[in-house]
């Protein structure tokens, strides 16, 4: 896997949150094109030569699910940590992300009349979703019709639960199949499937919202209580932060 690209503060080092004793929300961003594999995916699903030619870093997250491709500026990504003794913590892994989806749906509804819905209950997956995250639907994820808008993955430890939550500004899956170790016909078929499985924030309203307004709505819609908010990744591990 490639080294961290955001200074010393590695967004994939989930161990760093174990010592956090209160709610924490961190706005992340990929500074370089990055293909993020789920915790159980094998590295050999990636066409490393293609990734190298496109300048795409390969990373792995500790949470489960399929691959996610991030290009600088194409996504909105927050990590959320909830300590085990917090009222928001839920033991049941299926029910645990429900509040996350409700939070995002409320924030997105502030700039859109789209019929947003939150997935409740177990995952609705397939062979394709095991390969690509946004091709399936998991607990707490936000949908418009059958299309995913917001993806949620969780990592749980004795001390609490961490949720990786992301949405695309514009859903453009075309590059992803060509970064995977597939035959050309399979890549073409996968691209056709992926085109129909998700939708970006920009398609939820006639006038797409600006990044700052969506972030503002997300912070305004956080469940009541005290949150430490870290707004950006900064070199050297010194994120800008605030408490609300």
C-alpha atoms as a printed R data frame, in Angstrom:
    type eleno elety resid chain resno       x      y       z
1   ATOM     1    CA   UNK     A     1   0.000  0.000   0.000
2   ATOM     2    CA   UNK     A     2   1.146  3.564  -0.628
3   ATOM     3    CA   UNK     A     3   2.257  5.769   2.268
4   ATOM     4    CA   UNK     A     4  -0.058  8.326   3.800
5   ATOM     5    CA   UNK     A     5  -0.541 11.429   1.656
6   ATOM     6    CA   UNK     A     6  -1.752 13.951   4.261
7   ATOM     7    CA   UNK     A     7   1.378 14.480   6.298
8   ATOM     8    CA   UNK     A     8   1.688 12.526   9.546
9   ATOM     9    CA   UNK     A     9  -2.047 12.516  10.217
10  ATOM    10    CA   UNK     A    10  -3.124  9.362   8.398
11  ATOM    11    CA   UNK     A    11  -6.894  9.255   7.745
12  ATOM    12    CA   UNK     A    12  -6.735  5.457   7.543
13  ATOM    13    CA   UNK     A    13  -5.090  5.052  10.979
14  ATOM    14    CA   UNK     A    14  -8.280  4.255  12.861
15  ATOM    15    CA   UNK     A    15  -6.303  3.311  15.965
16  ATOM    16    CA   UNK     A    16  -5.788  7.025  16.605
17  ATOM    17    CA   UNK     A    17  -9.421  7.468  17.684
18  ATOM    18    CA   UNK     A    18  -9.368  4.821  20.423
19  ATOM    19    CA   UNK     A    19  -8.223  7.349  23.005
20  ATOM    20    CA   UNK     A    20 -10.858  9.966  22.119
21  ATOM    21    CA   UNK     A    21 -13.290 10.234  25.015
22  ATOM    22    CA   UNK     A    22 -15.932 12.408  23.323
23  ATOM    23    CA   UNK     A    23 -17.711 12.643  19.999
24  ATOM    24    CA   UNK     A    24 -15.417 13.560  17.150
25  ATOM    25    CA   UNK     A    25 -16.188 14.509  13.550
26  ATOM    26    CA   UNK     A    26 -13.377 14.959  11.030
27  ATOM    27    CA   UNK     A    27 -13.746 16.352   7.532
28  ATOM    28    CA   UNK     A    28 -11.395 14.426   5.261
29  ATOM    29    CA   UNK     A    29 -10.252 14.896   1.696
30  ATOM    30    CA   UNK     A    30  -8.093 12.919  -0.679
31  ATOM    31    CA   UNK     A    31  -5.229 15.109  -1.856
32  ATOM    32    CA   UNK     A    32  -4.252 12.574  -4.523
33  ATOM    33    CA   UNK     A    33  -6.261 10.095  -6.595
34  ATOM    34    CA   UNK     A    34  -6.764  7.170  -4.223
35  ATOM    35    CA   UNK     A    35  -8.365  3.747  -4.555
36  ATOM    36    CA   UNK     A    36  -9.462  2.625  -1.101
37  ATOM    37    CA   UNK     A    37  -9.976 -1.095  -0.613
38  ATOM    38    CA   UNK     A    38 -12.255 -2.608   2.013
39  ATOM    39    CA   UNK     A    39 -10.716 -4.517   4.905
40  ATOM    40    CA   UNK     A    40 -11.310 -7.968   3.389
41  ATOM    41    CA   UNK     A    41 -10.389 -7.194  -0.215
42  ATOM    42    CA   UNK     A    42  -7.220 -8.730  -1.595
43  ATOM    43    CA   UNK     A    43  -4.607 -6.426  -3.161
44  ATOM    44    CA   UNK     A    44  -4.569 -8.562  -6.306
45  ATOM    45    CA   UNK     A    45  -7.996 -7.246  -7.351
46  ATOM    46    CA   UNK     A    46  -6.145 -4.080  -8.424
47  ATOM    47    CA   UNK     A    47  -4.394 -3.639 -11.752
48  ATOM    48    CA   UNK     A    48  -1.275 -2.073 -10.275
49  ATOM    49    CA   UNK     A    49   0.121 -1.057 -13.670
50  ATOM    50    CA   UNK     A    50  -3.086  0.827 -14.489
51  ATOM    51    CA   UNK     A    51  -3.073  2.478 -11.068
52  ATOM    52    CA   UNK     A    52   0.515  3.563 -11.541
53  ATOM    53    CA   UNK     A    53  -0.142  4.959 -15.001
54  ATOM    54    CA   UNK     A    54  -3.091  7.014 -13.721
55  ATOM    55    CA   UNK     A    55  -1.171  8.161 -10.630
56  ATOM    56    CA   UNK     A    56  -3.621  6.474  -8.268
57  ATOM    57    CA   UNK     A    57  -2.504  5.531  -4.751
58  ATOM    58    CA   UNK     A    58  -3.792  2.253  -3.313
59  ATOM    59    CA   UNK     A    59  -4.852  2.268   0.344
60  ATOM    60    CA   UNK     A    60  -6.842  0.010   2.630
61  ATOM    61    CA   UNK     A    61  -9.386  0.977   5.264
62  ATOM    62    CA   UNK     A    62 -10.149 -1.072   8.360
63  ATOM    63    CA   UNK     A    63 -13.894 -1.053   7.740
64  ATOM    64    CA   UNK     A    64 -15.530 -3.572   5.430
65  ATOM    65    CA   UNK     A    65 -17.138 -3.239   2.022
66  ATOM    66    CA   UNK     A    66 -15.945 -2.768  -1.530
67  ATOM    67    CA   UNK     A    67 -13.513 -0.422  -3.242
68  ATOM    68    CA   UNK     A    68 -13.992  3.360  -3.304
69  ATOM    69    CA   UNK     A    69 -12.198  5.612  -5.789
70  ATOM    70    CA   UNK     A    70 -11.547  9.180  -4.637
71  ATOM    71    CA   UNK     A    71 -10.273 12.010  -6.817
72  ATOM    72    CA   UNK     A    72  -9.316 15.376  -5.289
73  ATOM    73    CA   UNK     A    73 -12.409 17.554  -5.064
74  ATOM    74    CA   UNK     A    74 -14.940 14.923  -6.175
75  ATOM    75    CA   UNK     A    75 -16.232 13.849  -2.762
76  ATOM    76    CA   UNK     A    76 -17.489 14.938   0.639
77  ATOM    77    CA   UNK     A    77 -16.042 12.666   3.336
78  ATOM    78    CA   UNK     A    78 -16.407 12.731   7.108
79  ATOM    79    CA   UNK     A    79 -15.193 10.334   9.776
80  ATOM    80    CA   UNK     A    80 -17.325 10.201  12.926
81  ATOM    81    CA   UNK     A    81 -16.214  8.674  16.227
82  ATOM    82    CA   UNK     A    82 -18.713  7.816  18.980
83  ATOM    83    CA   UNK     A    83 -17.335  6.523  22.318
84  ATOM    84    CA   UNK     A    84 -18.984  3.422  23.742
85  ATOM    85    CA   UNK     A    85 -20.431  5.246  26.764
86  ATOM    86    CA   UNK     A    86 -22.124  7.867  24.543
87  ATOM    87    CA   UNK     A    87 -25.933  7.749  24.088
88  ATOM    88    CA   UNK     A    88 -25.394  7.616  20.303
89  ATOM    89    CA   UNK     A    89 -23.501  4.333  20.569
90  ATOM    90    CA   UNK     A    90 -25.624  1.314  19.597
91  ATOM    91    CA   UNK     A    91 -24.463 -2.254  20.171
92  ATOM    92    CA   UNK     A    92 -26.339 -3.689  17.195
93  ATOM    93    CA   UNK     A    93 -24.142 -3.170  14.117
94  ATOM    94    CA   UNK     A    94 -27.194 -3.098  11.838
95  ATOM    95    CA   UNK     A    95 -28.984 -0.380  13.797
96  ATOM    96    CA   UNK     A    96 -25.844  1.573  14.748
97  ATOM    97    CA   UNK     A    97 -25.524  3.634  11.515
98  ATOM    98    CA   UNK     A    98 -29.203  4.625  11.303
99  ATOM    99    CA   UNK     A    99 -28.649  7.977  12.984
100 ATOM   100    CA   UNK     A   100 -25.745  8.650  10.580
101 ATOM   101    CA   UNK     A   101 -28.025  8.292   7.570
102 ATOM   102    CA   UNK     A   102 -30.754 10.387   9.184
103 ATOM   103    CA   UNK     A   103 -28.196 13.112   9.899
104 ATOM   104    CA   UNK     A   104 -26.991 13.234   6.276
105 ATOM   105    CA   UNK     A   105 -30.498 13.014   4.867
106 ATOM   106    CA   UNK     A   106 -31.588 15.986   6.972
107 ATOM   107    CA   UNK     A   107 -28.561 18.015   5.864
108 ATOM   108    CA   UNK     A   108 -29.029 17.208   2.160
109 ATOM   109    CA   UNK     A   109 -32.750 17.942   2.381
110 ATOM   110    CA   UNK     A   110 -31.851 21.540   3.227
111 ATOM   111    CA   UNK     A   111 -30.665 22.049  -0.370
112 ATOM   112    CA   UNK     A   112 -32.826 19.518  -2.230
113 ATOM   113    CA   UNK     A   113 -36.398 18.306  -2.644
114 ATOM   114    CA   UNK     A   114 -35.198 14.859  -3.748
115 ATOM   115    CA   UNK     A   115 -37.007 11.935  -2.035
116 ATOM   116    CA   UNK     A   116 -34.171 10.838   0.222
117 ATOM   117    CA   UNK     A   117 -34.499  7.607   2.202
118 ATOM   118    CA   UNK     A   118 -32.301  5.906   4.802
119 ATOM   119    CA   UNK     A   119 -31.603  2.176   4.487
120 ATOM   120    CA   UNK     A   120 -32.769  0.305   7.560
121 ATOM   121    CA   UNK     A   121 -32.064 -3.320   8.213
122 ATOM   122    CA   UNK     A   122 -29.397 -5.536   6.723
123 ATOM   123    CA   UNK     A   123 -27.296 -5.052   3.601
124 ATOM   124    CA   UNK     A   124 -28.632 -5.485   0.085
125 ATOM   125    CA   UNK     A   125 -25.533 -6.714  -1.693
126 ATOM   126    CA   UNK     A   126 -24.376 -8.586  -4.773
127 ATOM   127    CA   UNK     A   127 -21.201 -9.863  -6.366
128 ATOM   128    CA   UNK     A   128 -20.665 -6.375  -7.793
129 ATOM   129    CA   UNK     A   129 -21.139 -4.659  -4.424
130 ATOM   130    CA   UNK     A   130 -18.515 -6.932  -2.884
131 ATOM   131    CA   UNK     A   131 -16.151 -5.454  -5.443
132 ATOM   132    CA   UNK     A   132 -17.314 -1.808  -5.495
133 ATOM   133    CA   UNK     A   133 -18.777 -0.125  -2.408
134 ATOM   134    CA   UNK     A   134 -21.345  2.133  -4.080
135 ATOM   135    CA   UNK     A   135 -22.870 -0.792  -5.992
136 ATOM   136    CA   UNK     A   136 -24.566 -2.110  -2.847
137 ATOM   137    CA   UNK     A   137 -26.697 -0.734  -0.041
138 ATOM   138    CA   UNK     A   138 -25.845 -1.059   3.636
139 ATOM   139    CA   UNK     A   139 -27.418  0.025   6.917
140 ATOM   140    CA   UNK     A   140 -27.653  3.787   7.389
141 ATOM   141    CA   UNK     A   141 -26.882  4.630   3.768
142 ATOM   142    CA   UNK     A   142 -28.882  7.346   2.012
143 ATOM   143    CA   UNK     A   143 -30.737  6.624  -1.220
144 ATOM   144    CA   UNK     A   144 -32.781  8.330  -3.901
145 ATOM   145    CA   UNK     A   145 -34.969  5.586  -5.257
146 ATOM   146    CA   UNK     A   146 -32.649  2.624  -5.771
147 ATOM   147    CA   UNK     A   147 -29.538  4.784  -6.178
148 ATOM   148    CA   UNK     A   148 -27.044  5.391  -3.388
149 ATOM   149    CA   UNK     A   149 -26.161  8.958  -2.462
150 ATOM   150    CA   UNK     A   150 -24.243  8.459   0.799
151 ATOM   151    CA   UNK     A   151 -22.071  5.470   1.664
152 ATOM   152    CA   UNK     A   152 -21.394  4.396   5.255
153 ATOM   153    CA   UNK     A   153 -18.808  1.948   6.572
154 ATOM   154    CA   UNK     A   154 -18.101  1.288  10.223
155 ATOM   155    CA   UNK     A   155 -15.231  0.053  12.338
156 ATOM   156    CA   UNK     A   156 -15.895 -0.951  15.907
157 ATOM   157    CA   UNK     A   157 -13.523 -1.267  18.829
158 ATOM   158    CA   UNK     A   158 -13.892 -1.883  22.545
159 ATOM   159    CA   UNK     A   159 -13.788  1.890  23.055
160 ATOM   160    CA   UNK     A   160 -16.444  2.908  20.507
161 ATOM   161    CA   UNK     A   161 -17.511  3.041  16.866
162 ATOM   162    CA   UNK     A   162 -15.999  4.875  13.898
163 ATOM   163    CA   UNK     A   163 -18.111  5.647  10.821
164 ATOM   164    CA   UNK     A   164 -16.585  6.516   7.447
165 ATOM   165    CA   UNK     A   165 -19.252  8.493   5.570
166 ATOM   166    CA   UNK     A   166 -18.891  9.786   2.012
167 ATOM   167    CA   UNK     A   167 -20.858 11.125  -0.940
168 ATOM   168    CA   UNK     A   168 -19.755 12.164  -4.407
169 ATOM   169    CA   UNK     A   169 -20.405 15.597  -5.849
170 ATOM   170    CA   UNK     A   170 -20.867 13.932  -9.228
171 ATOM   171    CA   UNK     A   171 -21.110 10.182  -9.692
172 ATOM   172    CA   UNK     A   172 -18.605  9.254 -12.380
173 ATOM   173    CA   UNK     A   173 -17.605  5.586 -11.999
174 ATOM   174    CA   UNK     A   174 -15.993  5.208 -15.426
175 ATOM   175    CA   UNK     A   175 -12.331  5.139 -14.258
176 ATOM   176    CA   UNK     A   176 -12.878  2.546 -11.516
177 ATOM   177    CA   UNK     A   177 -13.387 -0.642 -13.578
178 ATOM   178    CA   UNK     A   178 -10.151  0.012 -15.469
179 ATOM   179    CA   UNK     A   179  -8.188  0.086 -12.194
180 ATOM   180    CA   UNK     A   180  -9.333 -3.414 -11.312
181 ATOM   181    CA   UNK     A   181  -7.730 -6.622 -12.516
182 ATOM   182    CA   UNK     A   182 -10.505 -7.554 -14.941
183 ATOM   183    CA   UNK     A   183 -10.677 -8.659 -18.552
184 ATOM   184    CA   UNK     A   184 -11.670 -5.809 -20.927
185 ATOM   185    CA   UNK     A   185 -15.171 -7.216 -21.498
186 ATOM   186    CA   UNK     A   186 -15.717 -7.500 -17.746
187 ATOM   187    CA   UNK     A   187 -14.529 -3.919 -17.224
188 ATOM   188    CA   UNK     A   188 -16.975 -2.667 -19.854
189 ATOM   189    CA   UNK     A   189 -19.844 -4.628 -18.300
190 ATOM   190    CA   UNK     A   190 -18.976 -3.370 -14.810
191 ATOM   191    CA   UNK     A   191 -18.893  0.239 -16.035
192 ATOM   192    CA   UNK     A   192 -22.418 -0.151 -17.414
193 ATOM   193    CA   UNK     A   193 -23.693 -1.517 -14.094
194 ATOM   194    CA   UNK     A   194 -21.985  1.151 -12.006
195 ATOM   195    CA   UNK     A   195 -23.458  3.978 -14.074
196 ATOM   196    CA   UNK     A   196 -26.904  3.108 -12.668
197 ATOM   197    CA   UNK     A   197 -26.201  2.374  -8.993
198 ATOM   198    CA   UNK     A   198 -25.476  5.776  -7.475
199 ATOM   199    CA   UNK     A   199 -25.986  9.502  -7.898
200 ATOM   200    CA   UNK     A   200 -24.025 12.564  -6.890
201 ATOM   201    CA   UNK     A   201 -25.078 15.494  -4.721
202 ATOM   202    CA   UNK     A   202 -25.117 17.708  -7.810
203 ATOM   203    CA   UNK     A   203 -28.031 15.710  -9.246
204 ATOM   204    CA   UNK     A   204 -30.318 16.161  -6.231
205 ATOM   205    CA   UNK     A   205 -31.400 19.702  -7.111
206 ATOM   206    CA   UNK     A   206 -31.704 21.842 -10.270
207 ATOM   207    CA   UNK     A   207 -29.018 24.141  -8.849
208 ATOM   208    CA   UNK     A   208 -26.251 22.083  -7.230
209 ATOM   209    CA   UNK     A   209 -25.266 23.330  -3.757
210 ATOM   210    CA   UNK     A   210 -21.798 24.668  -3.040
211 ATOM   211    CA   UNK     A   211 -19.397 22.657  -0.865
212 ATOM   212    CA   UNK     A   212 -19.414 25.150   2.057
213 ATOM   213    CA   UNK     A   213 -23.209 25.178   2.278
214 ATOM   214    CA   UNK     A   214 -23.457 21.372   2.467
215 ATOM   215    CA   UNK     A   215 -20.749 21.252   5.142
216 ATOM   216    CA   UNK     A   216 -22.565 23.962   7.094
217 ATOM   217    CA   UNK     A   217 -25.827 22.023   6.948
218 ATOM   218    CA   UNK     A   218 -24.073 18.833   8.043
219 ATOM   219    CA   UNK     A   219 -22.602 20.531  11.082
220 ATOM   220    CA   UNK     A   220 -25.920 22.193  11.907
221 ATOM   221    CA   UNK     A   221 -27.761 18.870  11.731
222 ATOM   222    CA   UNK     A   222 -25.425 16.936  14.020
223 ATOM   223    CA   UNK     A   223 -27.303 15.278  16.897
224 ATOM   224    CA   UNK     A   224 -27.464 17.472  20.021
225 ATOM   225    CA   UNK     A   225 -24.486 17.288  22.321
226 ATOM   226    CA   UNK     A   226 -20.871 18.332  22.411
227 ATOM   227    CA   UNK     A   227 -18.793 17.521  19.345
228 ATOM   228    CA   UNK     A   228 -15.158 18.129  18.564
229 ATOM   229    CA   UNK     A   229 -15.102 19.185  14.911
230 ATOM   230    CA   UNK     A   230 -11.926 18.915  12.872
231 ATOM   231    CA   UNK     A   231 -12.509 20.623   9.562
232 ATOM   232    CA   UNK     A   232  -9.537 19.551   7.462
233 ATOM   233    CA   UNK     A   233  -6.459 17.353   7.229
234 ATOM   234    CA   UNK     A   234  -3.296 19.326   7.837
235 ATOM   235    CA   UNK     A   235   0.363 18.355   7.344
236 ATOM   236    CA   UNK     A   236   2.115 17.348  10.533
237 ATOM   237    CA   UNK     A   237  -1.030 16.073  12.231
238 ATOM   238    CA   UNK     A   238  -2.372 19.474  13.271
239 ATOM   239    CA   UNK     A   239  -5.975 19.644  12.052
240 ATOM   240    CA   UNK     A   240  -8.004 22.783  12.482
241 ATOM   241    CA   UNK     A   241 -10.569 22.025  15.197
242 ATOM   242    CA   UNK     A   242 -13.407 23.474  17.195
243 ATOM   243    CA   UNK     A   243 -15.909 22.363  19.798
244 ATOM   244    CA   UNK     A   244 -19.624 22.806  19.414
